[in-house]
């Protein structure tokens, strides 16, 4: 009886490990592949509003579960191209992904359903990103908050403390999947 329970326990452990490894290796689903284009608006806390065209290019990398994640912004006065790669995270867990910015920065992401989330700090700012896949469009939202000088308040008559952060901007937009390029029939 002890032998059977040990075998079952070992089988369960192997099954769980293989499911975790499979989930970890799955990466971003191919439903995200394509060229996505649209307009975004940056609403700065100062009142300034800035429009930017945005593109997201997602495609498989030659080997493995990684995908190219290329972001292009076109502002009135400049064009910014960011060539990244999104891949399964090293830590086990379904939906855990990492964006490799190819400059030393690795940004943890979490895919829940059809929505990709990340949160990170850079130069005293907290950035939150959200990309939600909805059929042939992606809803994009990025927020930035100044974390260098939080507003700290305490619960009246209690020991709880809250730190809140001053917003810098919110960027929102909708990207639509471009039709695949046609090949010439010659």
Buried (B, 14 or more C-beta within 10 A) or exposed (E): EEEEEEEEEEEEEEEEEEEEEEBBEBBBEEEBBBBBBBEBEBBBEEEEEEEBBBBBBBEBBEEEBBBBBBBBBBEEEEEEEEEBBBBBBEEBEBBBBBBBBEEEEBBBBBBEEBBBBBBBEEEEBBBBBBBBBEEEBBBBBBBBBBBEEBEEEEEEEEEEEEEEBEBBBBBBBBBBBEEEEEEEEE
